[in-house]
Amino acid sequence: MRAWDPRIEEMPIDELKKIQYRYFKSLVYRLYSFSDFYHRRMKEANVHPDDFNSLEDVKKLPFMYKTDLRDSYPNKIFTASTDELVRYHVSSGTTGKPTVVGYTQKDLDLWTQSVARSLTACGLGRGDVMQVSYGYGLFTGGLGLHYGAEKIGATVVPTSVGNTERQIELMQDLNVTAIACTPSYLNHMGEVADKMGVSIKNDTLLKTAILGAEPWSEQMRDHIQNKMGILAYNIFGTSEISGPMFCECSEQNGIHIWGDIAYTEIIDPETQEVLPPGEKGELVMTVLQKEALPMIRYRIGDITYLDESQCPCGRTHPRIGRLSGRVDDMLIIRGINVFPSQVEHALMSIPEVLGQHFMIIVEREGTLDNMLVQVELKQEFFSDKINDLMDIKRKVSHTLKNSLNVSAAIEIMAPNSLPRFEGKAKRVIDRRNI
């Protein structure tokens, strides 16, 4: 698969590591010298820039947390002045104070270049028409994909989210070949298209989907690809590091993290020790060239693993595996760690149910945690025969127990009865702390 910038994307690994060290060293000195926040944080950790003499010394540096951004609201830790900023993005703030991220023009250019590399790695380029169905505005998704798609010469249809029937009409009328949205919304779009009598596989030119902003399973990918006749690629980013930046390539075997843009670590979330490639842990990133809001060793909270082997596509930059959940999304049910993505993975293997549409409800009775999983029945298996429904319920219960190692109550729901999500899917209702 062609590369956007072969000189960078396919450079020898030793050369890439030298570039990372040079950028990292410069970043540490700059922040120690000009950022009160980082100067104080490094002094507390008893570390000085002169202690940073190799990439191995990264582990000496302190972590940064999302609470640091919230505590510094709105811009107390920015390292660029207001007249150098060209844009703000703001998180939803659903778990506390919103986080504000500022961007210089160089920051935006680097973000756009990163997305351009990622989209090119998926086979997109001039001649493609991309429908961007992520939200535009304070959320980073829409604008991030928009500018990256324009950079590679694609034509952009900035539909944002909502008005789904109109989106399907535009997909047909404007000969859309690629779409960027959440996997939940693409599934919803497919259901709406079916009701309209439109087959995305047969009645559109859609061939590629760039999907992210929420965890989704390999089984979900198979479902989308088989139903819609497209290739679905996993994209990753967070508002704090600049929104969607990194994506799978044509191999669909790990998300390429551009090493000249970000340095990636996987740590044990409990001991904070750096884990070797292949071991699952918490994702930690340092954005190496960010001007307005650089972050050293930012604990993102996603659970994944690092793959440093050269990809068959020819790119040498490290990859991370499919995200299996978040440290802070993880449910502990009777001592067992449970991620929503594990539930989806299991449900997608059951032919009688719509595994992509489920809800997890957790409650506490006395000292015991109880988990209820609601899942929709497929229309063709909908029946008024109690025995048939009980058989399916037992099948779902058995499959989840084998997958999660913890039992769950099951509620079989009628088709189209559970919520559909245009943005990030909200699959968990935890009532234990209410």
N, C-alpha and C positions, 0 to 999 in steps of 0.2 A: 504494500500500500504506500502511495506517495506520501512524502512528509511536507509540512509547511516550511520547515527550516531544517533540511537534512544535516547541515553542518553542526547544528546544536543538538538535534534530536538523536543523532546517530554517532555522536562523538565517543571516543574511547572512555571507559568508565574512570580510569585513572585521571584523565584530563577533566572530566566532570567533577570529580571530587576535589581537584585543585581549585576549580572555579568556586565550588561551594565553600571551601575554606577561606578563600580570599574575600568573598562576599560576607561570610559570617564574621570574620575578623574585623572587617570594616564596620559592620553593623554594631558589634559589641562596643567598639571604641566610640562610635558616634553616640550611642545611647548612654553610655557611661558618662560621656563628657557633656551632653546637651539635654538629657532627660532627667529631671529630678526624680521621677518615679523609678526609672531603671537604676539610677545611681544609688538610690536608697535600697532598692531590692537587692542589688548586687553586694552592697556593703553588708546587708543583713545576712547574706549567704557567704560572707567572707571570701569573695572572689573578686579579682581585678582583671581587667582586659589583658594584662601581661601574663596571666595564667592560662590564656587561651592560645595554645601553640599547635593544636591539631584538631581534627574533627572529633577525636576521642574525648577531647576536653569539653565537648558540648555538655556532657553529663554534670559538669561542675556548676553550670548556670542554673539559676532558679526558674521554676515554672511560672507561667502566667495563666490566670483563670478568668472565666467569664465574669465572676464577681468583681475582678479588678476593673473591668470596663464599666460595670454598673455603678461601682463605688466612685468612679471618676466621671460620672455623667455630668454634662454631655461630652466635654472635650478636654478634660484636665490632663490627659496623657498624650494628646496629639503632639507630634514633633514637627508640625508645619503650621505656619501662621494662617490666619483667616484669609488673607489676600493671596495665599498660595493654593487654597482649596478651590476646587471646581465643582465638587458634588458631595452631598451627604447621602448615606443610606441609614435606615433605622430599623432595628429588629422589632418584632411584634410586642415584646415585653410581656408575654403570657405567663412567664414564670418569675416575674419580678420587674425591676426597673428596666426600661428599654436600653439597648446598646446602640450607640451612635458611632458610625464609621465614616471618616472623612477621606477624601481622595484628592491628590494632586493630579495634574494632567499626565505626569509620568506613570502614576499608579493606574489610571484608566487605560493608558496605552499598553501597559504590561498585562493587565487583565484581559484586554481585547486580544492581545497576541497569544496569550495562553489558551483562550477559547478557540481562536483560529487554528492553532496547532491541534487541539482536541477534535474539532469538527472535521478537519482534514484527515485525521487518523481514522475517522469513521467512514471515509470515502466521499464526503461532501465537498462541494466546491462550486465554481461558476456554472450556471445552468440549473442549479437546484433552486427550488422555491421552498423556503422554510416558514412554517406557521409557528409562531412563538406564542404558546398558550400557557406560559407562566405569567404570574401577576406582574404588572408594571407599577412603578412608583417607588415607595420606600423599600419594598422587597427587592432583593438583588437579582432574582432569577430572570425576569423579563428583559431588562436592559442588558444584562450580561450576555445572554444568548443573542440578543438583537445585534449588538455591535460586533460580536465575534462572527456572526453569520454574514454581515455586510463586509467584514474584512476579507473573507475568503471569496467574495464575489457572488454570494447567493442573494436571491431576492427575498426580502422579509415581508411576511404578512403578520403584523403585530396585533393579533386578536386578543391577547391577554386571556383571562378566564371568564367563564359564563357565556350566556347566549349560545348554548351548545348547538342547537339546530342550525343557527346562522353560521357557526364555525364549520359545520359539516358541509353546508352549501358552498362556502368559500373554498373549502378543501377541494371540492369538485370543480367549481367554476374557474379557479385560478391555477389549476393543475399543480397542487402542492405535492412535493416529493418528500418532504421531511417535516417532522413536528417535534417541538420541544415542550414538555409538560411533565406533570407528575404521572407515575404509572396509574394511580387511582383515577385521575381525570381521563386518561386515555381509555381505560376500561369503561368508564361512564360514557365517554363519547361513542365507544363501540356499541353500547346498549341503546343509546339514543338513535344511532344510525340504523340499527336493526328495526326499531319501531317506525322509523321513517321509510323503511323499505330500501335502505342504502347499504350495500356491502362495501366496507372499506377495502377489502381485498380485491373485489372485482370492479367496483364503480369509481375508484379513485386511482391516482398515480403514486400514492404514498408508498415509500419504500424504506424509510428510516425513521426511527423514533429515538430522541435523546431524552432519557428519563432520569429523574432524580428528585431531590428535596425530601425524600422519605425512604425508609428501608423497603426493599422489595426482594423477593426470592427468585432463584433460578427457575422455579416452577412457574412463577408469574411471568417471567420472560418467555418461557416456552408457550404458555397460554396466549400471550399477546402475539407472538410471532406466528403461531399456527393459525390463530383466528383471523388475523389481519394480513397475513402474508408479507410481513415486513421484518426488518432487522432492528432489534431494540438494544440500545447501548446505555450503559450506566454512567451518569455524570455525577461529579462530586464537587462540593464547595460549601463554604459557610459564609454568612454575612461578614464575620470578623476577618476572614482572610481575603475577601473580595468576591464572595458569591461563587457561582459555578465557574470552575477553572479547569478541572481535570477530568478526563474521560477515558473510557476504554477505546482501544483501537479495533481494527477489523477482526482481530483474533478473539475478541470478547472474553478475555481471560485476565482480568485485572485492570485497574484504573491507573494510567500513567500519571505520575506526579513529576512535573518538569523540575528536575533537580537544580537548574539554574535559577528557578523562581522560588522554590520552597525546599527546605530540608526536613526530612520525615523521620520520625522515631515511633517505635511501638514500646509502650511501657506497661509493666504490671500496675494496674490502678491502685493496688493496695500498698505494695512495697516501693513503688515508683522507680524500680530498677528497669533499665533498658533491656528489652527482650531481643533475642536473635531473630533473623529472618525466618519466617514460617510459623512463628509462635503468635497466637492471638493475644491481643491486649488493647490498651487504649491508644488511640491515635494522637500524636503530638506533632505540631508543625511550627516551623519558624519561617516566616515570609522574608526572604533574604534581601529584597530590593524595595520594600515598601517605604514610602516617604512620609505620608501623613500619619499613619498609625502602624508602625512596625511592631511585631510581637515576637518575642523570643520564647520558644518552647511553650507554645499555647496549647493547653490541654483541651482538645476538641470534644472528647467524650465518646466518640464513635469507637466501636469494637471492630477490629480488623487485624490483618497481618501484613507484613512487608515481604515483597518478592524482589530480590535484587538481581535475579538472573536476566540475561538479555532476552527480550521478547522475540518470538519468531518474526514479527513484523520488521525487525531491524533496529528498533529504538532501544537505547541503552538505559534510559531513565528508569528509576525504580517504579514498581507498581504496588498498589495495595489491593487486597482481596475484597470481594463483595462485603459490604458492611452487614454485620449480623445483629446489630442493635446498638444501643447506647448505654453507657454506664448509668446514666440517670433515667433511662427508660426501662431499665431492667426491673422486673418484678421478682420479689423473693416470696415464693409460695411454699410454706412449710419447709423452709431451709433450702429449697431448690430454686436456682436462677432460671427465670423464664423471660424470653424476649418475644415480642409480638411477631417478629419475622419467623421464629420457630413454629409458632402456631400456624401462620400462613403456609409455611413449607409443608406442614403435615396435612392441612386441609386441602391444598392443591392436588394432593395425591388421591383424593376421594372423588370418584366420578359423579356421585349423586348430588354433591353440593357445589355452590359457587364459592370456592376457597378464597377468592379475592375480596369477598364481602363478609366481614365478620366483626364482632365486637367482643372485647374481654371486659368483664365486670368483676372486680375484686371487692369482697366485703369481709368483715371480721365478726365472728360470733364467739364471744368470750375471748379466748386466747387463740382460736383457730381461724386461719385464713381460708376462705372459700373462693374458688374461681369459677365463674360461669362464662362459657363461650357460646355466643349466639352466632349461628351461621345460616345462610340462606340455602334453601333447597332449590335445585334446578327445576325449571318448569315441567320438564318431561317426567320428573319423578314425583311431582306433586300429586297427592292422593288423599282421599278421605278414609282410607283404610288404616286404622290405628296400628295394626301389626306391621305394615310396611314402614310406617314412620318410626316405629320403635326399633325395627331392624337397622335402619339408617342411623338412628341415634346411638345405638350400641356400637355400630361400626366407627362412627366419629369418636366416640368415647375411647374405644380400644386404640385407635390410631394415635390420638393425642397422648394417651397414657404411655404408649411405647416410645413416642418421640420426646416427651417432656419429662418423663420419669415422675410425674405427679398427676393425680387424678383431677378432673374438672367436670363440673356439671355441664350438660349440653342442652341447648335449646334450639330446636330446628325451627327456623323462621320461614314464612311464606316468601316466594320470589318477590323481589323489589320492595321488601319491607324495612331493610336496614338503610341507614343514611348513606348517601353518595357524597363524595368530596371533590370539589374543584381544585382546592389547594392541597395542603398536606393532610393526609388521612389521620383522623384521631380515633385510634382503635381501642384505647384503654380508658375505662372509667374506674378509678381507684377510690373507693369510698371508705377506706380504712381510717383515714385521718379526718373525716368529716364529723 
